[in-house]
Amino acid sequence: MRNPMQMDAQFLTPAGQKDFPDSEANNQQKLNALWTTNLTGFTQQGITGNPWNATNAADNTWYFNPLTTDTTGAGYASIQWSAFPGRLGYYYGGQGGTNASGLVLPDQDLLSLADTGQTTAGKPFKELPDITNPCTKTASKYGPYGPRGWQDEYCEWSVERDDKGNIVRIDFTCENPEYWNSLWMVDPTRVLELYRSTLGKPGIQLEDLYLKHPTSGQFVKDPSTGDYAYNPLNKWNCGPVSTRDAGGAMHLTSTPNTLQTEIGLAAAATVPREVGNSNAQRLICCAQYGQPARNSDPHIGQTVNRLVAPADPSRSPAKVTLANPPGLYIQMPDFSGYKTPDGKDASTFWKIVRGVERLEVPKGTPLPGNYILHATFQVPAERGYTVSDITINGQKIQWAGQVARTFLMQITGMGLPQKAPAPVRSCVGTPNTVLAQPLQCFHAVVFDALINTSVPNLMGEKMNLASNSTFIAPMVKRGQSNIPLVLTVAMVSATALPTVSFGDGITAKVTSMVPGKYAVPGNSYPGLVFILNLQVSVAPNAAPGLRGVCVTNARQQEPVAFPAALNVVAA
């Protein structure tokens, strides 16, 4: 339980991680402030929901911000799910019925797909039958795309093997990309140090992490910081294979695997629906949050919904938020089925590299579960054997997915009891009139490099690096003029340029509009967007802080602002 009249002063970094030493306390303070700004924006976006092109999907006011809410009497809820990709079993393991894809593969192929994106015979996803979404009944290729796209349970891993194909090290990560982008904005050299120490690869160079424009070959400077921009799919955080020369799993890269998405999902799940919450898949189809058939999204949504609208009449309904520190967390594996060649306890080979096993926030208040951000499973060389010589339930470890099946993932919910129940809404639908929907805002030079950088993937689909961007608001300074920005928008009129407004003290002129395609973070599949090129000027006396953005089509009704699209800072 919380202390009386308590409101959190700031959003804590994931697992309360402190990534700067005491000698660099100023940088840690900068990171804490930036992280609080970013999480405040994500929270505002989750509460706003989707008022542009959906009905019954906005004003998620039963999700709350712990920085502005008295949490007296609130309690914690551990929400857990399997780290192994659930959709593999649903579509190709027969768990969803043979109609899910028309193909049922043996378990070794599911494990191979989870680790490599290919079956044991080397067939990638693009050669497997199409899948059918159980909610929409539409068919598509297996997604998400991207070098680790299929690892979509908010846990990703990379595997290092020896010359004989034995596993020598597995890196598991659930670290969100927004945090690493925030850390980079404060100090890229610290990011480099952490890459080296976390992955055990001292040869990583700072230039390896820079965003490069694919046409000019030049590194791109981010106007938000004046320093070089970060490439989230750099050579050391790309794909499921790790070697001395490339690869590794530093933070999440599958397009749905973001913290902003998780906050949005939890916020949308706070709405009681007419279908009730006894069936997780029926609820997610009705509410249209997340991806059906995952282990994570349907279960998270159902659990959050049951906190808001409990089936047990003796329990009070509750407003909900992600407990501070918000994050996605790996749980300790169940080692009871592990056996080593020399009888050594296999749990000693599991190393928590980032995060902690137990966390108390505030001090003296233990949070449920574990708060692991990055863990490795590796046998010391002096023991004379490898991970592949260890068995789990009698089977030698051939795939990292076997280890992933022995642990769970977690988000921690906080419930604040209420006296009256939340109103029940109908299922999410499509309105008669849709509004122009702002999606993301970028500095133009950064977006140009992202959208034009192709991302190879085993699905064989067109993909670009914009899909690995984040919702962190670009920074502009008071007094700056003619700043080139890009705003991506959906449902915009193709016949006339819309108007764009960031509020008082900021002028925005739309100079051109072109179509584009990428997976807006949180989405599994790329979709059509309109790219608005803007010239933005900020008055010297413009109010600092996060700004929402309104996009208005000609003859459109009053626009709705998308929160936290831009961050105005001092000159």
C-alpha positions in Angstrom: 0.0 0.0 0.0 1.0 3.6 -0.5 1.8 6.2 2.1 -1.0 8.7 2.8 -1.3 11.7 0.4 1.5 10.5 -1.8 2.2 11.6 -5.3 5.3 10.6 -7.1 7.7 13.5 -7.9 9.0 12.0 -11.1 8.9 9.0 -13.3 11.7 6.7 -12.3 14.0 5.1 -14.9 13.2 1.4 -15.6 14.0 -0.7 -12.5 15.3 2.5 -10.9 18.4 2.0 -13.1 21.1 4.6 -12.3 23.3 4.8 -15.4 25.6 7.6 -14.4 28.1 7.4 -11.6 27.9 9.8 -8.7 30.7 11.9 -10.3 28.2 12.6 -13.1 25.2 13.4 -11.0 24.3 16.4 -13.3 23.9 14.0 -16.2 21.7 11.7 -14.1 19.5 14.6 -13.2 19.2 15.6 -16.8 18.2 12.0 -17.7 15.7 11.9 -14.9 14.1 15.1 -16.0 14.0 14.1 -19.7 12.6 10.7 -18.8 9.9 12.3 -16.7 9.0 14.6 -19.6 8.9 11.7 -22.0 6.8 9.4 -19.8 4.4 12.3 -19.0 3.9 12.7 -22.8 3.3 9.0 -23.3 0.8 9.0 -20.4 -1.1 11.9 -21.9 -1.2 10.1 -25.3 -2.6 7.0 -23.6 -5.3 8.8 -21.8 -6.3 10.8 -25.0 -6.6 7.5 -26.9 -7.9 7.7 -30.5 -10.6 10.4 -31.0 -9.7 10.8 -34.7 -10.8 7.7 -36.6 -12.5 5.5 -34.1 -15.5 5.5 -31.8 -15.5 4.6 -28.1 -11.7 4.8 -28.1 -10.9 8.2 -26.5 -10.8 9.8 -23.1 -9.4 6.8 -21.2 -9.7 8.7 -17.9 -9.6 5.5 -15.8 -5.9 5.4 -16.5 -4.1 8.0 -14.3 -0.8 9.8 -14.0 0.8 9.0 -10.6 2.6 12.3 -10.8 -0.6 14.3 -10.6 -2.8 11.8 -8.6 -3.1 11.2 -4.9 -2.4 7.4 -4.7 -3.5 6.9 -1.0 -4.8 3.4 -0.7 -3.5 2.1 -4.0 -2.2 -1.4 -4.3 0.0 -3.3 -6.8 -0.8 -6.0 -9.3 1.7 -8.3 -11.0 0.7 -8.9 -14.6 2.7 -11.7 -16.2 2.9 -13.7 -19.5 5.2 -16.1 -21.3 8.3 -14.6 -23.0 8.0 -17.1 -25.9 6.2 -15.7 -28.9 2.6 -16.9 -28.5 1.5 -16.2 -32.1 4.0 -18.9 -33.3 2.1 -21.5 -31.5 -1.3 -20.1 -32.4 -0.6 -19.9 -36.1 1.9 -22.7 -36.7 1.7 -24.9 -33.7 -2.0 -25.8 -34.0 -3.0 -24.0 -30.8 -5.3 -21.7 -32.8 -6.6 -24.7 -34.8 -5.3 -25.7 -38.2 -7.4 -22.9 -39.8 -5.2 -20.3 -38.2 -2.6 -20.8 -41.1 -3.3 -24.2 -42.6 0.1 -25.4 -41.4 1.1 -27.2 -38.2 4.8 -27.4 -37.5 6.7 -29.6 -35.0 8.0 -27.9 -31.9 11.6 -27.9 -33.1 10.5 -25.6 -36.0 8.7 -23.3 -33.6 11.8 -23.0 -31.6 13.9 -22.4 -34.7 11.5 -19.7 -35.9 11.6 -18.0 -32.5 15.4 -18.0 -32.5 16.2 -17.4 -36.2 13.1 -16.5 -38.2 13.4 -19.7 -40.2 12.4 -23.3 -39.8 14.9 -26.1 -39.2 14.8 -26.6 -43.0 15.7 -23.0 -43.6 12.2 -21.8 -44.6 11.7 -18.1 -43.6 8.4 -16.6 -42.7 7.8 -15.4 -46.3 7.7 -19.0 -47.5 5.1 -20.0 -44.8 1.3 -19.8 -45.4 -0.5 -16.5 -44.8 -2.1 -16.0 -41.4 -5.6 -14.8 -40.6 -6.2 -12.2 -37.9 -8.8 -13.8 -35.5 -10.5 -10.3 -35.0 -10.6 -8.9 -38.5 -10.5 -12.2 -40.4 -8.1 -10.6 -42.8 -5.1 -12.5 -44.2 -1.5 -11.3 -44.2 2.1 -12.5 -44.1 3.4 -13.2 -40.6 4.5 -10.0 -38.9 5.9 -7.9 -37.3 8.7 -7.4 -39.8 12.2 -6.4 -38.9 15.4 -8.3 -38.0 13.8 -9.6 -34.7 10.2 -8.6 -35.4 8.7 -12.0 -34.6 10.0 -11.8 -31.0 7.0 -9.7 -30.1 6.3 -10.5 -26.4 8.3 -7.5 -25.2 11.3 -9.8 -24.8 14.0 -10.2 -27.5 17.2 -12.2 -27.6 20.4 -12.9 -29.5 22.4 -16.1 -29.5 26.1 -16.6 -29.8 27.3 -20.0 -31.0 30.8 -21.6 -31.3 32.2 -23.2 -34.4 30.3 -26.4 -33.7 27.0 -24.7 -33.4 26.8 -25.0 -29.6 25.2 -22.1 -27.7 27.8 -20.3 -25.7 25.8 -17.2 -24.7 22.3 -15.9 -24.8 21.4 -12.2 -24.2 17.8 -11.5 -23.2 16.5 -8.0 -23.1 13.3 -6.2 -22.4 14.7 -2.7 -22.3 12.5 -0.2 -24.1 13.9 1.9 -27.0 12.6 5.1 -25.6 14.9 4.9 -22.6 18.0 4.3 -24.8 17.1 7.2 -27.0 16.7 9.4 -23.9 20.0 8.3 -22.5 21.7 9.0 -25.9 20.2 12.5 -25.9 22.0 13.1 -22.6 25.3 11.5 -23.3 26.2 9.2 -26.3 29.5 8.2 -24.8 27.8 6.7 -21.8 25.6 4.7 -24.2 28.8 3.4 -25.8 30.2 2.4 -22.5 27.0 0.5 -21.6 26.9 -1.2 -24.9 30.4 -2.5 -24.4 30.0 -3.6 -20.8 26.5 -5.1 -21.3 27.2 -7.1 -24.4 30.8 -7.9 -23.4 32.2 -6.4 -26.6 34.9 -3.8 -25.9 35.5 -3.2 -29.6 32.3 -1.4 -30.2 32.9 2.1 -31.5 30.8 5.3 -31.0 30.5 5.7 -34.8 28.9 2.2 -34.9 25.9 3.7 -33.1 25.4 6.8 -35.3 22.5 7.3 -37.7 23.9 7.6 -41.3 22.1 9.0 -44.3 21.9 6.2 -46.9 22.4 8.5 -49.9 25.1 10.8 -48.7 26.8 8.3 -46.4 27.2 11.1 -43.8 26.3 10.9 -40.2 23.2 12.8 -39.3 23.1 15.4 -36.6 20.0 15.7 -34.5 18.9 19.3 -34.1 17.3 18.4 -30.7 20.8 18.0 -29.2 23.3 19.3 -31.7 25.0 15.9 -31.6 24.9 12.9 -33.9 21.6 11.0 -34.0 21.2 7.5 -32.6 20.6 4.5 -34.9 18.4 2.0 -32.8 19.1 -0.7 -35.4 22.8 -0.3 -35.3 25.1 -3.3 -36.1 25.3 -4.3 -32.4 21.5 -4.3 -31.8 20.2 -5.9 -34.9 18.9 -9.5 -35.4 18.9 -12.7 -33.4 22.6 -13.7 -34.0 25.5 -12.4 -32.0 29.2 -12.7 -33.1 32.4 -10.9 -32.3 31.9 -8.6 -35.3 28.2 -7.7 -35.1 24.8 -8.5 -33.6 23.5 -8.5 -30.1 20.3 -7.6 -28.2 20.7 -4.3 -26.3 17.1 -3.1 -26.4 13.8 -4.0 -28.0 13.5 -3.5 -31.8 10.3 -5.3 -32.8 8.0 -2.4 -33.8 5.2 -3.2 -31.2 7.8 -3.6 -28.4 7.8 0.0 -27.0 6.9 1.4 -23.7 4.7 4.1 -25.2 2.7 1.2 -26.8 2.4 -0.6 -23.5 1.1 2.6 -21.8 -1.4 3.1 -24.6 -2.5 -0.6 -24.4 -3.0 -0.3 -20.6 -4.9 3.0 -20.9 -7.2 1.5 -23.6 -7.8 -1.6 -21.5 -9.3 0.5 -18.6 -12.6 0.9 -20.5 -15.2 -1.7 -19.5 -16.8 -3.1 -22.7 -20.2 -4.6 -23.4 -18.6 -8.0 -24.1 -17.4 -8.2 -20.5 -13.9 -9.4 -19.6 -14.3 -13.2 -19.2 -12.7 -13.9 -22.5 -9.4 -12.2 -23.3 -9.5 -12.7 -27.1 -13.1 -11.5 -27.3 -12.2 -8.4 -25.3 -9.2 -7.4 -27.4 -11.2 -7.8 -30.6 -13.9 -5.5 -29.1 -11.5 -2.9 -27.7 -8.9 -3.1 -30.6 -5.8 -2.6 -28.4 -2.7 -4.7 -29.2 -2.4 -7.8 -31.2 -4.7 -10.9 -30.7 -3.1 -14.3 -30.1 0.0 -12.9 -28.4 0.7 -14.1 -24.9 1.1 -10.5 -23.8 -1.5 -8.1 -25.2 -4.8 -10.1 -24.7 -3.7 -11.1 -21.1 -2.5 -7.6 -20.2 -5.7 -6.0 -21.4 -7.9 -8.6 -19.7 -6.1 -8.2 -16.4 -6.2 -4.4 -16.5 -9.9 -4.5 -17.4 -10.6 -6.8 -14.5 -9.0 -4.3 -12.1 -11.3 -1.6 -13.4 -14.4 -3.9 -13.7 -13.9 -6.8 -11.3 -16.2 -9.8 -11.7 -16.2 -10.3 -7.9 -18.8 -7.8 -6.4 -16.9 -7.8 -3.2 -13.9 -6.0 -4.9 -13.9 -2.3 -5.6 -13.4 -1.0 -9.1 -10.1 0.7 -9.5 -8.5 3.3 -11.7 -5.2 2.0 -13.0 -1.7 3.0 -14.0 1.7 1.3 -14.6 3.4 1.4 -11.2 6.4 3.6 -11.0 9.0 2.8 -12.4 7.0 2.0 -15.5 8.7 -0.7 -17.6 8.7 -4.2 -18.9 10.6 -6.7 -16.8 12.0 -10.2 -17.2 11.2 -12.6 -14.3 13.6 -15.2 -12.8 13.5 -18.5 -14.7 12.2 -21.7 -13.2 15.4 -23.7 -13.1 13.8 -26.9 -11.6 13.9 -28.7 -15.0 17.5 -27.7 -15.8 20.3 -30.3 -15.4 24.0 -29.6 -16.0 26.7 -32.2 -17.0 28.6 -31.7 -13.7 25.7 -31.2 -11.4 26.3 -27.5 -11.0 23.2 -25.4 -10.3 22.2 -24.0 -13.7 20.9 -20.8 -12.0 24.4 -19.7 -11.3 24.9 -19.3 -15.1 22.0 -16.8 -15.2 23.4 -13.3 -14.8 21.4 -10.1 -14.2 23.4 -7.6 -16.2 20.9 -4.7 -15.9 18.0 -4.3 -13.5 17.5 -6.0 -10.2 15.9 -9.1 -8.8 13.9 -7.2 -6.2 12.9 -3.6 -6.0 11.5 -1.4 -3.2 9.8 1.9 -4.3 9.5 3.9 -2.1 12.1 2.4 0.2 10.5 -0.2 2.4 7.7 -0.9 -0.1 8.6 -4.1 -2.0 7.1 -4.3 -5.5 5.9 -7.7 -6.7 8.0 -9.8 -9.0 11.5 -9.2 -10.5 12.8 -6.1 -12.3 15.3 -7.6 -14.7 16.1 -5.5 -17.8 18.9 -7.6 -19.4 20.2 -11.0 -18.5 22.6 -13.5 -20.0 22.8 -17.2 -19.8 26.4 -18.4 -20.3 28.6 -21.2 -18.9 32.1 -20.0 -17.9 34.7 -21.4 -20.2 36.6 -23.1 -17.3 33.8 -25.5 -16.8 34.5 -27.2 -20.1 31.0 -27.3 -21.5 28.5 -25.0 -23.1 24.8 -24.0 -22.7 24.0 -26.7 -25.3 25.2 -29.4 -22.9 22.6 -28.4 -20.4 19.2 -30.1 -20.5 15.7 -28.7 -19.7 13.3 -31.5 -18.9 15.6 -34.0 -20.5 16.1 -32.1 -23.7 19.5 -30.5 -24.6 19.3 -26.7 -25.1 19.5 -26.3 -28.9 17.5 -23.0 -28.9 17.4 -19.9 -26.7 13.6 -20.2 -26.9 13.8 -23.3 -24.7 15.2 -21.0 -22.0 12.6 -18.3 -22.8 9.9 -20.8 -22.1 11.0 -21.1 -18.5 10.5 -17.5 -17.5 7.7 -14.9 -17.6 7.5 -11.2 -18.5 5.9 -8.6 -16.2 4.4 -5.2 -16.0 3.4 -3.9 -12.6 0.0 -2.3 -12.4 -1.2 0.0 -9.7 -4.9 0.1 -8.8 -6.6 3.0 -7.0 -9.9 1.9 -5.5 -13.0 3.9 -6.5 -16.5 4.0 -5.0 -18.5 4.0 -8.3 -17.9 1.8 -11.4 -16.5 3.0 -14.7 -19.1 3.5 -17.4 -19.4 0.6 -19.9 -18.8 1.4 -23.6 -19.7 -0.4 -26.8 -16.9 -1.9 -28.9 -14.6 0.3 -30.9 -16.0 1.2 -34.3 -15.5 3.6 -37.2 -17.2 7.0 -37.1 -19.2 8.4 -40.1 -16.7 11.3 -40.3 -13.0 10.7 -39.6 -10.6 13.5 -38.6 -7.0 14.1 -39.7 -4.9 12.1 -37.2 -1.5 13.4 -36.2 1.0 10.5 -35.7 4.6 11.5 -35.1 6.7 14.6 -35.3 10.4 14.7 -36.3 13.2 17.0 -37.2 13.2 16.8 -41.0 16.9 15.8 -41.3 16.4 12.9 -39.0 13.2 11.7 -40.6 14.7 11.8 -44.1 17.5 9.5 -43.0 15.1 7.1 -41.2 12.5 6.8 -43.9 15.1 6.2 -46.6 17.1 3.6 -44.7 16.0 0.1 -45.8 15.8 -2.6 -43.1 16.5 -6.1 -44.4 14.2 -8.7 -43.0 13.4 -12.4 -43.3 9.8 -11.7 -44.2 11.0 -10.3 -47.5 8.9 -7.1 -47.0 9.8 -3.5 -47.6 10.8 -2.0 -44.2 12.5 1.2 -43.3 14.2 2.6 -40.2 11.3 5.1 -39.4 9.5 2.0 -38.0 12.1 2.0 -35.2 11.6 5.6 -34.2 10.0 6.7 -31.0 7.4 9.1 -29.8 10.0 11.2 -27.9 9.0 14.8 -28.9 11.7 16.6 -30.9 13.1 19.7 -29.1 12.9 23.2 -30.5 14.3 26.4 -28.9 12.4 29.5 -28.1 13.4 32.2 -30.6 14.2 29.7 -33.4 12.8 30.5 -36.9 12.1 28.4 -40.0 12.8 25.0 -38.4 12.3 22.2 -40.8 10.0 19.6 -39.2 8.1 16.6 -40.5 4.7 15.5 -39.2 3.3 12.2 -40.3 -0.5 12.1 -40.5 -3.3 9.6 -41.2 -6.8 10.4 -42.7 -5.6 13.7 -44.2 -7.4 15.1 -47.3 -5.4 14.4 -50.4 -7.0 17.3 -52.3 -5.7 20.3 -50.2 -3.0 21.0 -47.7 -4.2 20.8 -44.1 -3.4 23.4 -41.4 -1.1 22.5 -38.5 -1.1 24.2 -35.1 1.2 23.7 -32.1 -0.5 26.4 -30.0 0.3 29.9 -28.9 3.7 31.2 -29.7 4.4 28.8 -32.5 3.7 29.2 -36.2 3.7 26.2 -38.5 3.5 26.4 -42.3 2.8 23.2 -44.4 5.2 23.5 -47.4 4.4 20.1 -49.0 2.7 16.8 -48.5 3.7 13.4 -49.9 2.6 9.8 -49.2 4.9 7.4 -47.3 4.9 4.0 -45.7 6.3 2.8 -42.4 5.1 1.0 -39.2 4.2 3.7 -36.8 5.8 2.4 -33.5 3.3 0.2 -31.8 2.0 -1.3 -35.0 3.0 -4.7 -36.3 2.6 -3.8 -40.0 3.7 -0.8 -42.2 0.8 1.4 -43.3 0.3 4.4 -45.5 0.8 7.8 -44.0 1.0 11.3 -45.3 4.3 13.2 -44.7 3.8 16.9 -44.0 6.9 19.0 -44.4 6.7 22.0 -42.1 8.5 25.3 -41.5 8.1 26.1 -37.8 9.0 29.2 -35.9 9.0 29.6 -32.1 8.5 33.0 -30.5 11.1 34.1 -27.9 8.3 34.2 -25.2 6.6 30.9 -26.2 5.7 28.9 -23.1 8.2 26.0 -22.6 7.3 22.4 -22.3 5.4 19.7 -24.2 3.1 20.9 -27.0 0.3 19.0 -28.6 -0.4 19.3 -32.4 -3.7 19.8 -34.2 -4.1 19.0 -37.9 -7.2 20.3 -39.7 -8.5 19.3 -43.1 -10.4 21.8 -45.1 -14.0 22.2 -43.8 -13.1 19.8 -41.0 -14.8 20.0 -37.6 -12.9 21.3 -34.6 -9.6 19.4 -34.4 -8.4 17.3 -31.5 -4.8 17.8 -30.4 -2.4 14.9 -30.3 -0.4 15.4 -27.0 3.3 15.8 -26.6 4.3 16.2 -30.2 6.9 18.9 -29.7 9.1 20.0 -26.8 9.8 23.7 -26.5 13.0 24.4 -24.5 15.0 27.5 -23.5 17.3 29.1 -26.0 
